[in-house]
Amino acid sequence: MWDDELQREGDHVVYETRYRPTLKGKLRGVDSEWIANIKWARAHCQSQVRVVILTAVDAAANPRTVRYCYPDDSLIMRITHFNSLTGELRAESV
């Protein structure tokens, strides 16, 4: 999840995608794998996911390139909306 797409709403963290496609270059194939993993989490994990935070080289670029990323072990989110065709996603912290 892109760090600049995470927002606080009250006592929850909310994530809404704004950038599609997510990645460019060699990482472009990650998009289809990511969509498959989201589908699997919805079917098998009560729509809950662990989070990897991505920071873009240029936050205004579309598509974006990842500057760095890290897992946030303290943040578990529930997917509340997902479009499997576009990859658009909304999730809220649990």
Biopython code that builds the backbone (N, CA, C, O; Angstrom):
import numpy as np
from Bio.PDB.StructureBuilder import StructureBuilder

atoms = [
    (1, "MET", "N", (0.851, -1.169, 0.000)),
    (1, "MET", "CA", (0.000, 0.000, 0.000)),
    (1, "MET", "C", (0.896, 1.230, 0.000)),
    (1, "MET", "O", (1.851, 1.314, 0.772)),
    (2, "TRP", "N", (0.579, 2.188, -0.876)),
    (2, "TRP", "CA", (1.361, 3.419, -0.963)),
    (2, "TRP", "C", (1.192, 4.230, 0.316)),
    (2, "TRP", "O", (0.074, 4.415, 0.798)),
    (3, "ASP", "N", (2.300, 4.711, 0.860)),
    (3, "ASP", "CA", (2.260, 5.438, 2.125)),
    (3, "ASP", "C", (1.390, 6.698, 2.063)),
    (3, "ASP", "O", (0.760, 7.054, 3.059)),
    (4, "ASP", "N", (1.345, 7.370, 0.921)),
    (4, "ASP", "CA", (0.554, 8.597, 0.831)),
    (4, "ASP", "C", (-0.937, 8.335, 0.588)),
    (4, "ASP", "O", (-1.725, 9.279, 0.530)),
    (5, "GLU", "N", (-1.330, 7.071, 0.447)),
    (5, "GLU", "CA", (-2.748, 6.724, 0.296)),
    (5, "GLU", "C", (-3.358, 6.238, 1.609)),
    (5, "GLU", "O", (-4.556, 5.961, 1.674)),
    (6, "LEU", "N", (-2.537, 6.133, 2.652)),
    (6, "LEU", "CA", (-3.022, 5.779, 3.987)),
    (6, "LEU", "C", (-3.433, 7.066, 4.697)),
    (6, "LEU", "O", (-2.688, 8.046, 4.705)),
    (7, "GLN", "N", (-4.628, 7.052, 5.292)),
    (7, "GLN", "CA", (-5.122, 8.224, 6.010)),
    (7, "GLN", "C", (-5.751, 7.789, 7.315)),
    (7, "GLN", "O", (-6.227, 6.661, 7.440)),
    (8, "ARG", "N", (-5.752, 8.669, 8.270)),
    (8, "ARG", "CA", (-6.401, 8.391, 9.547)),
    (8, "ARG", "C", (-7.801, 8.971, 9.517)),
    (8, "ARG", "O", (-7.997, 10.134, 9.164)),
    (9, "GLU", "N", (-8.783, 8.141, 9.894)),
    (9, "GLU", "CA", (-10.181, 8.575, 10.041)),
    (9, "GLU", "C", (-10.612, 8.152, 11.433)),
    (9, "GLU", "O", (-10.920, 6.983, 11.669)),
    (10, "GLY", "N", (-10.633, 9.101, 12.349)),
    (10, "GLY", "CA", (-10.947, 8.776, 13.737)),
    (10, "GLY", "C", (-9.870, 7.880, 14.308)),
    (10, "GLY", "O", (-8.687, 8.219, 14.267)),
    (11, "ASP", "N", (-10.274, 6.731, 14.843)),
    (11, "ASP", "CA", (-9.294, 5.812, 15.426)),
    (11, "ASP", "C", (-8.896, 4.697, 14.450)),
    (11, "ASP", "O", (-8.292, 3.707, 14.864)),
    (12, "HIS", "N", (-9.225, 4.845, 13.165)),
    (12, "HIS", "CA", (-8.884, 3.851, 12.146)),
    (12, "HIS", "C", (-7.920, 4.434, 11.106)),
    (12, "HIS", "O", (-7.897, 5.637, 10.847)),
    (13, "VAL", "N", (-7.139, 3.542, 10.534)),
    (13, "VAL", "CA", (-6.338, 3.888, 9.368)),
    (13, "VAL", "C", (-7.111, 3.381, 8.160)),
    (13, "VAL", "O", (-7.575, 2.241, 8.154)),
    (14, "VAL", "N", (-7.252, 4.217, 7.140)),
    (14, "VAL", "CA", (-8.001, 3.863, 5.935)),
    (14, "VAL", "C", (-7.068, 3.971, 4.739)),
    (14, "VAL", "O", (-6.263, 4.897, 4.635)),
    (15, "TYR", "N", (-7.196, 3.002, 3.839)),
    (15, "TYR", "CA", (-6.413, 2.995, 2.610)),
    (15, "TYR", "C", (-7.363, 2.979, 1.423)),
    (15, "TYR", "O", (-8.269, 2.149, 1.358)),
    (16, "GLU", "N", (-7.155, 3.899, 0.482)),
    (16, "GLU", "CA", (-7.907, 3.889, -0.771)),
    (16, "GLU", "C", (-6.924, 4.101, -1.912)),
    (16, "GLU", "O", (-6.150, 5.058, -1.909)),
    (17, "THR", "N", (-6.962, 3.195, -2.891)),
    (17, "THR", "CA", (-6.063, 3.328, -4.030)),
    (17, "THR", "C", (-6.475, 4.508, -4.892)),
    (17, "THR", "O", (-7.661, 4.783, -5.079)),
    (18, "ARG", "N", (-5.480, 5.191, -5.406)),
    (18, "ARG", "CA", (-5.712, 6.278, -6.359)),
    (18, "ARG", "C", (-4.923, 6.050, -7.637)),
    (18, "ARG", "O", (-5.240, 6.639, -8.670)),
    (19, "TYR", "N", (-3.907, 5.212, -7.585)),
    (19, "TYR", "CA", (-2.992, 5.064, -8.715)),
    (19, "TYR", "C", (-3.107, 3.685, -9.346)),
    (19, "TYR", "O", (-2.869, 2.677, -8.680)),
    (20, "ARG", "N", (-3.465, 3.631, -10.611)),
    (20, "ARG", "CA", (-3.515, 2.410, -11.415)),
    (20, "ARG", "C", (-2.874, 2.708, -12.746)),
    (20, "ARG", "O", (-3.154, 3.782, -13.279)),
    (21, "PRO", "N", (-2.051, 1.884, -13.337)),
    (21, "PRO", "CA", (-1.507, 0.687, -12.708)),
    (21, "PRO", "C", (-0.526, 1.063, -11.596)),
    (21, "PRO", "O", (0.019, 2.166, -11.584)),
    (22, "THR", "N", (-0.312, 0.152, -10.682)),
    (22, "THR", "CA", (0.494, 0.439, -9.507)),
    (22, "THR", "C", (1.968, 0.625, -9.835)),
    (22, "THR", "O", (2.602, 1.556, -9.340)),
    (23, "LEU", "N", (2.510, -0.248, -10.657)),
    (23, "LEU", "CA", (3.953, -0.279, -10.874)),
    (23, "LEU", "C", (4.303, -0.236, -12.349)),
    (23, "LEU", "O", (3.450, -0.454, -13.209)),
    (24, "LYS", "N", (5.575, 0.048, -12.635)),
    (24, "LYS", "CA", (6.036, 0.019, -14.016)),
    (24, "LYS", "C", (7.346, -0.759, -14.087)),
    (24, "LYS", "O", (7.932, -1.108, -13.062)),
    (25, "GLY", "N", (7.794, -1.023, -15.305)),
    (25, "GLY", "CA", (9.058, -1.723, -15.493)),
    (25, "GLY", "C", (8.959, -3.191, -15.130)),
    (25, "GLY", "O", (7.932, -3.830, -15.357)),
    (26, "LYS", "N", (10.031, -3.720, -14.566)),
    (26, "LYS", "CA", (10.105, -5.145, -14.234)),
    (26, "LYS", "C", (9.069, -5.563, -13.202)),
    (26, "LYS", "O", (8.683, -6.730, -13.151)),
    (27, "LEU", "N", (8.614, -4.624, -12.377)),
    (27, "LEU", "CA", (7.658, -4.953, -11.319)),
    (27, "LEU", "C", (6.207, -4.976, -11.800)),
    (27, "LEU", "O", (5.312, -5.288, -11.015)),
    (28, "ARG", "N", (5.955, -4.656, -13.055)),
    (28, "ARG", "CA", (4.592, -4.588, -13.587)),
    (28, "ARG", "C", (3.816, -5.886, -13.352)),
    (28, "ARG", "O", (2.621, -5.835, -13.062)),
    (29, "GLY", "N", (4.467, -7.045, -13.470)),
    (29, "GLY", "CA", (3.793, -8.326, -13.247)),
    (29, "GLY", "C", (3.309, -8.521, -11.828)),
    (29, "GLY", "O", (2.478, -9.390, -11.565)),
    (30, "VAL", "N", (3.825, -7.715, -10.908)),
    (30, "VAL", "CA", (3.400, -7.806, -9.512)),
    (30, "VAL", "C", (1.928, -7.445, -9.377)),
    (30, "VAL", "O", (1.245, -7.976, -8.501)),
    (31, "ASP", "N", (1.424, -6.550, -10.229)),
    (31, "ASP", "CA", (0.017, -6.143, -10.160)),
    (31, "ASP", "C", (-0.936, -7.333, -10.223)),
    (31, "ASP", "O", (-1.838, -7.438, -9.391)),
    (32, "SER", "N", (-0.755, -8.230, -11.188)),
    (32, "SER", "CA", (-1.675, -9.367, -11.322)),
    (32, "SER", "C", (-1.519, -10.321, -10.141)),
    (32, "SER", "O", (-2.502, -10.911, -9.693)),
    (33, "GLU", "N", (-0.320, -10.477, -9.639)),
    (33, "GLU", "CA", (-0.110, -11.323, -8.457)),
    (33, "GLU", "C", (-0.780, -10.698, -7.242)),
    (33, "GLU", "O", (-1.383, -11.398, -6.428)),
    (34, "TRP", "N", (-0.672, -9.371, -7.122)),
    (34, "TRP", "CA", (-1.291, -8.653, -6.008)),
    (34, "TRP", "C", (-2.808, -8.830, -6.039)),
    (34, "TRP", "O", (-3.423, -9.077, -5.002)),
    (35, "ILE", "N", (-3.412, -8.707, -7.212)),
    (35, "ILE", "CA", (-4.857, -8.886, -7.344)),
    (35, "ILE", "C", (-5.253, -10.304, -6.954)),
    (35, "ILE", "O", (-6.253, -10.493, -6.262)),
    (36, "ALA", "N", (-4.492, -11.301, -7.382)),
    (36, "ALA", "CA", (-4.782, -12.692, -7.012)),
    (36, "ALA", "C", (-4.681, -12.889, -5.499)),
    (36, "ALA", "O", (-5.492, -13.606, -4.913)),
    (37, "ASN", "N", (-3.696, -12.260, -4.868)),
    (37, "ASN", "CA", (-3.547, -12.385, -3.411)),
    (37, "ASN", "C", (-4.690, -11.718, -2.665)),
    (37, "ASN", "O", (-5.138, -12.231, -1.639)),
    (38, "ILE", "N", (-5.171, -10.580, -3.161)),
    (38, "ILE", "CA", (-6.308, -9.909, -2.533)),
    (38, "ILE", "C", (-7.555, -10.791, -2.650)),
    (38, "ILE", "O", (-8.304, -10.931, -1.683)),
    (39, "LYS", "N", (-7.781, -11.380, -3.813)),
    (39, "LYS", "CA", (-8.923, -12.291, -3.989)),
    (39, "LYS", "C", (-8.834, -13.449, -2.995)),
    (39, "LYS", "O", (-9.835, -13.833, -2.390)),
    (40, "TRP", "N", (-7.629, -14.002, -2.830)),
    (40, "TRP", "CA", (-7.439, -15.136, -1.926)),
    (40, "TRP", "C", (-7.727, -14.716, -0.485)),
    (40, "TRP", "O", (-8.394, -15.446, 0.248)),
    (41, "ALA", "N", (-7.232, -13.551, -0.073)),
    (41, "ALA", "CA", (-7.465, -13.057, 1.292)),
    (41, "ALA", "C", (-8.950, -12.842, 1.554)),
    (41, "ALA", "O", (-9.441, -13.123, 2.647)),
    (42, "ARG", "N", (-9.653, -12.347, 0.557)),
    (42, "ARG", "CA", (-11.096, -12.144, 0.730)),
    (42, "ARG", "C", (-11.815, -13.475, 0.908)),
    (42, "ARG", "O", (-12.748, -13.576, 1.705)),
    (43, "ALA", "N", (-11.388, -14.492, 0.173)),
    (43, "ALA", "CA", (-12.048, -15.796, 0.229)),
    (43, "ALA", "C", (-11.642, -16.621, 1.453)),
    (43, "ALA", "O", (-12.441, -17.425, 1.934)),
    (44, "HIS", "N", (-10.429, -16.444, 1.963)),
    (44, "HIS", "CA", (-9.904, -17.339, 2.996)),
    (44, "HIS", "C", (-9.541, -16.682, 4.323)),
    (44, "HIS", "O", (-9.319, -17.390, 5.305)),
    (45, "CYS", "N", (-9.472, -15.363, 4.387)),
    (45, "CYS", "CA", (-8.995, -14.683, 5.599)),
    (45, "CYS", "C", (-9.956, -13.606, 6.093)),
    (45, "CYS", "O", (-9.534, -12.637, 6.724)),
    (46, "GLN", "N", (-11.226, -13.770, 5.813)),
    (46, "GLN", "CA", (-12.231, -12.793, 6.229)),
    (46, "GLN", "C", (-11.859, -11.382, 5.768)),
    (46, "GLN", "O", (-12.115, -10.403, 6.469)),
    (47, "SER", "N", (-11.249, -11.289, 4.579)),
    (47, "SER", "CA", (-10.843, -10.020, 3.956)),
    (47, "SER", "C", (-9.770, -9.266, 4.738)),
    (47, "SER", "O", (-9.575, -8.070, 4.519)),
    (48, "GLN", "N", (-9.072, -9.951, 5.649)),
    (48, "GLN", "CA", (-8.013, -9.297, 6.415)),
    (48, "GLN", "C", (-6.661, -9.526, 5.752)),
    (48, "GLN", "O", (-6.372, -10.616, 5.258)),
    (49, "VAL", "N", (-5.830, -8.473, 5.751)),
    (49, "VAL", "CA", (-4.499, -8.542, 5.145)),
    (49, "VAL", "C", (-3.479, -7.861, 6.033)),
    (49, "VAL", "O", (-3.794, -6.922, 6.764)),
    (50, "ARG", "N", (-2.254, -8.348, 5.957)),
    (50, "ARG", "CA", (-1.113, -7.649, 6.546)),
    (50, "ARG", "C", (-0.609, -6.669, 5.505)),
    (50, "ARG", "O", (-0.849, -6.850, 4.311)),
    (51, "VAL", "N", (0.084, -5.638, 5.947)),
    (51, "VAL", "CA", (0.398, -4.517, 5.078)),
    (51, "VAL", "C", (1.899, -4.384, 4.818)),
    (51, "VAL", "O", (2.721, -4.514, 5.725)),
    (52, "VAL", "N", (2.228, -4.123, 3.554)),
    (52, "VAL", "CA", (3.568, -3.701, 3.167)),
    (52, "VAL", "C", (3.416, -2.266, 2.669)),
    (52, "VAL", "O", (2.622, -1.991, 1.770)),
    (53, "ILE", "N", (4.185, -1.359, 3.264)),
    (53, "ILE", "CA", (4.123, 0.058, 2.918)),
    (53, "ILE", "C", (5.115, 0.343, 1.798)),
    (53, "ILE", "O", (6.283, -0.036, 1.889)),
    (54, "LEU", "N", (4.650, 1.017, 0.731)),
    (54, "LEU", "CA", (5.496, 1.401, -0.394)),
    (54, "LEU", "C", (5.661, 2.919, -0.408)),
    (54, "LEU", "O", (4.709, 3.660, -0.162)),
    (55, "THR", "N", (6.874, 3.367, -0.698)),
    (55, "THR", "CA", (7.141, 4.791, -0.914)),
    (55, "THR", "C", (7.601, 4.950, -2.349)),
    (55, "THR", "O", (8.482, 4.224, -2.811)),
    (56, "ALA", "N", (7.005, 5.903, -3.056)),
    (56, "ALA", "CA", (7.308, 6.113, -4.472)),
    (56, "ALA", "C", (8.537, 7.002, -4.654)),
    (56, "ALA", "O", (8.817, 7.878, -3.835)),
    (57, "VAL", "N", (9.257, 6.759, -5.736)),
    (57, "VAL", "CA", (10.353, 7.644, -6.125)),
    (57, "VAL", "C", (9.781, 9.036, -6.374)),
    (57, "VAL", "O", (10.327, 10.036, -5.906)),
    (58, "ASP", "N", (8.672, 9.088, -7.119)),
    (58, "ASP", "CA", (7.981, 10.338, -7.422)),
    (58, "ASP", "C", (6.500, 10.121, -7.143)),
    (58, "ASP", "O", (5.823, 9.408, -7.883)),
    (59, "ALA", "N", (6.004, 10.731, -6.087)),
    (59, "ALA", "CA", (4.610, 10.520, -5.687)),
    (59, "ALA", "C", (3.608, 11.020, -6.722)),
    (59, "ALA", "O", (2.455, 10.588, -6.716)),
    (60, "ALA", "N", (4.023, 11.920, -7.609)),
    (60, "ALA", "CA", (3.114, 12.451, -8.622)),
    (60, "ALA", "C", (3.100, 11.606, -9.894)),
    (60, "ALA", "O", (2.237, 11.806, -10.749)),
    (61, "ALA", "N", (4.022, 10.679, -10.038)),
    (61, "ALA", "CA", (4.109, 9.855, -11.247)),
    (61, "ALA", "C", (2.975, 8.834, -11.293)),
    (61, "ALA", "O", (2.474, 8.394, -10.258)),
    (62, "ASN", "N", (2.581, 8.466, -12.511)),
    (62, "ASN", "CA", (1.612, 7.398, -12.696)),
    (62, "ASN", "C", (1.887, 6.767, -14.059)),
    (62, "ASN", "O", (1.606, 7.399, -15.076)),
    (63, "PRO", "N", (2.422, 5.554, -14.123)),
    (63, "PRO", "CA", (2.644, 4.649, -13.001)),
    (63, "PRO", "C", (3.841, 5.065, -12.149)),
    (63, "PRO", "O", (4.687, 5.855, -12.567)),
    (64, "ARG", "N", (3.880, 4.518, -10.969)),
    (64, "ARG", "CA", (4.910, 4.832, -9.991)),
    (64, "ARG", "C", (6.024, 3.790, -10.006)),
    (64, "ARG", "O", (5.861, 2.670, -10.492)),
    (65, "THR", "N", (7.169, 4.208, -9.451)),
    (65, "THR", "CA", (8.297, 3.321, -9.221)),
    (65, "THR", "C", (8.549, 3.309, -7.714)),
    (65, "THR", "O", (8.495, 4.355, -7.067)),
    (66, "VAL", "N", (8.825, 2.134, -7.157)),
    (66, "VAL", "CA", (9.034, 1.993, -5.717)),
    (66, "VAL", "C", (10.432, 2.470, -5.338)),
    (66, "VAL", "O", (11.426, 2.005, -5.895)),
    (67, "ARG", "N", (10.501, 3.393, -4.394)),
    (67, "ARG", "CA", (11.784, 3.826, -3.826)),
    (67, "ARG", "C", (12.229, 2.803, -2.788)),
    (67, "ARG", "O", (13.350, 2.298, -2.844)),
    (68, "TYR", "N", (11.346, 2.504, -1.843)),
    (68, "TYR", "CA", (11.604, 1.461, -0.856)),
    (68, "TYR", "C", (10.277, 0.985, -0.290)),
    (68, "TYR", "O", (9.242, 1.633, -0.447)),
    (69, "CYS", "N", (10.334, -0.169, 0.377)),
    (69, "CYS", "CA", (9.129, -0.733, 0.982)),
    (69, "CYS", "C", (9.514, -1.504, 2.233)),
    (69, "CYS", "O", (10.661, -1.920, 2.398)),
    (70, "TYR", "N", (8.539, -1.687, 3.110)),
    (70, "TYR", "CA", (8.768, -2.433, 4.350)),
    (70, "TYR", "C", (7.438, -2.971, 4.865)),
    (70, "TYR", "O", (6.394, -2.351, 4.664)),
    (71, "PRO", "N", (7.478, -4.130, 5.534)),
    (71, "PRO", "CA", (6.244, -4.653, 6.137)),
    (71, "PRO", "C", (5.939, -3.883, 7.416)),
    (71, "PRO", "O", (6.842, -3.584, 8.198)),
    (72, "ASP", "N", (4.674, -3.565, 7.624)),
    (72, "ASP", "CA", (4.241, -2.928, 8.868)),
    (72, "ASP", "C", (3.536, -4.003, 9.688)),
    (72, "ASP", "O", (2.338, -4.236, 9.527)),
    (73, "ASP", "N", (4.286, -4.647, 10.559)),
    (73, "ASP", "CA", (3.758, -5.773, 11.330)),
    (73, "ASP", "C", (2.665, -5.371, 12.322)),
    (73, "ASP", "O", (1.940, -6.229, 12.826)),
    (74, "SER", "N", (2.545, -4.082, 12.601)),
    (74, "SER", "CA", (1.538, -3.637, 13.562)),
    (74, "SER", "C", (0.196, -3.311, 12.905)),
    (74, "SER", "O", (-0.780, -3.034, 13.602)),
    (75, "LEU", "N", (0.138, -3.341, 11.577)),
    (75, "LEU", "CA", (-1.074, -2.904, 10.878)),
    (75, "LEU", "C", (-1.722, -4.069, 10.127)),
    (75, "LEU", "O", (-1.145, -4.619, 9.189)),
    (76, "ILE", "N", (-2.927, -4.432, 10.558)),
    (76, "ILE", "CA", (-3.753, -5.425, 9.865)),
    (76, "ILE", "C", (-5.006, -4.689, 9.402)),
    (76, "ILE", "O", (-5.630, -3.955, 10.167)),
    (77, "MET", "N", (-5.358, -4.899, 8.145)),
    (77, "MET", "CA", (-6.492, -4.182, 7.579)),
    (77, "MET", "C", (-7.516, -5.150, 7.002)),
    (77, "MET", "O", (-7.182, -6.259, 6.584)),
    (78, "ARG", "N", (-8.778, -4.705, 6.988)),
    (78, "ARG", "CA", (-9.867, -5.468, 6.381)),
    (78, "ARG", "C", (-10.268, -4.761, 5.094)),
    (78, "ARG", "O", (-10.522, -3.557, 5.080)),
    (79, "ILE", "N", (-10.318, -5.529, 4.022)),
    (79, "ILE", "CA", (-10.725, -4.990, 2.732)),
    (79, "ILE", "C", (-12.234, -4.776, 2.755)),
    (79, "ILE", "O", (-12.998, -5.709, 3.001)),
    (80, "THR", "N", (-12.654, -3.545, 2.500)),
    (80, "THR", "CA", (-14.084, -3.242, 2.518)),
    (80, "THR", "C", (-14.645, -3.046, 1.116)),
    (80, "THR", "O", (-15.859, -3.104, 0.917)),
    (81, "HIS", "N", (-13.764, -2.812, 0.141)),
    (81, "HIS", "CA", (-14.174, -2.702, -1.261)),
    (81, "HIS", "C", (-13.015, -3.156, -2.127)),
    (81, "HIS", "O", (-11.864, -2.810, -1.861)),
    (82, "PHE", "N", (-13.314, -3.934, -3.169)),
    (82, "PHE", "CA", (-12.259, -4.380, -4.080)),
    (82, "PHE", "C", (-12.843, -4.596, -5.461)),
    (82, "PHE", "O", (-13.843, -5.299, -5.613)),
    (83, "ASN", "N", (-12.221, -3.992, -6.477)),
    (83, "ASN", "CA", (-12.594, -4.193, -7.868)),
    (83, "ASN", "C", (-11.506, -5.054, -8.496)),
    (83, "ASN", "O", (-10.395, -4.575, -8.725)),
    (84, "SER", "N", (-11.809, -6.312, -8.777)),
    (84, "SER", "CA", (-10.796, -7.245, -9.279)),
    (84, "SER", "C", (-10.367, -6.951, -10.709)),
    (84, "SER", "O", (-9.348, -7.474, -11.159)),
    (85, "LEU", "N", (-11.111, -6.135, -11.428)),
    (85, "LEU", "CA", (-10.718, -5.772, -12.801)),
    (85, "LEU", "C", (-9.691, -4.646, -12.812)),
    (85, "LEU", "O", (-8.755, -4.659, -13.611)),
    (86, "THR", "N", (-9.869, -3.672, -11.923)),
    (86, "THR", "CA", (-8.977, -2.512, -11.905)),
    (86, "THR", "C", (-7.953, -2.568, -10.780)),
    (86, "THR", "O", (-6.936, -1.877, -10.833)),
    (87, "GLY", "N", (-8.213, -3.384, -9.764)),
    (87, "GLY", "CA", (-7.344, -3.422, -8.593)),
    (87, "GLY", "C", (-7.633, -2.339, -7.579)),
    (87, "GLY", "O", (-6.924, -2.218, -6.580)),
    (88, "GLU", "N", (-8.677, -1.540, -7.823)),
    (88, "GLU", "CA", (-9.026, -0.488, -6.869)),
    (88, "GLU", "C", (-9.465, -1.127, -5.556)),
    (88, "GLU", "O", (-10.169, -2.137, -5.540)),
    (89, "LEU", "N", (-9.033, -0.515, -4.459)),
    (89, "LEU", "CA", (-9.182, -1.132, -3.149)),
    (89, "LEU", "C", (-9.442, -0.084, -2.080)),
    (89, "LEU", "O", (-8.897, 1.019, -2.122)),
    (90, "ARG", "N", (-10.277, -0.446, -1.129)),
    (90, "ARG", "CA", (-10.435, 0.327, 0.110)),
    (90, "ARG", "C", (-10.313, -0.660, 1.266)),
    (90, "ARG", "O", (-10.903, -1.740, 1.241)),
    (91, "ALA", "N", (-9.546, -0.277, 2.268)),
    (91, "ALA", "CA", (-9.363, -1.137, 3.436)),
    (91, "ALA", "C", (-9.325, -0.265, 4.681)),
    (91, "ALA", "O", (-8.942, 0.903, 4.628)),
    (92, "GLU", "N", (-9.734, -0.861, 5.816)),
    (92, "GLU", "CA", (-9.730, -0.171, 7.097)),
    (92, "GLU", "C", (-9.008, -1.016, 8.124)),
    (92, "GLU", "O", (-9.109, -2.243, 8.109)),
    (93, "SER", "N", (-8.279, -0.365, 9.018)),
    (93, "SER", "CA", (-7.554, -1.089, 10.058)),
    (93, "SER", "C", (-8.539, -1.803, 10.989)),
    (93, "SER", "O", (-9.655, -1.333, 11.213)),
    (94, "VAL", "N", (-8.109, -2.927, 11.517)),
    (94, "VAL", "CA", (-8.947, -3.698, 12.461)),
    (94, "VAL", "C", (-8.385, -3.582, 13.859)),
    (94, "VAL", "O", (-8.940, -4.154, 14.797)),
]
sb = StructureBuilder()
sb.init_structure("model")
sb.init_model(0)
sb.init_chain("A")
sb.init_seg("    ")
for serial, (resi, resn, name, xyz) in enumerate(atoms, 1):
    if name == "N":
        sb.init_residue(resn, " ", resi, " ")
    sb.init_atom(name, np.array(xyz, "f"), 0.0, 1.0, " ", f" {name:<3s}", serial, name[0])
structure = sb.get_structure()
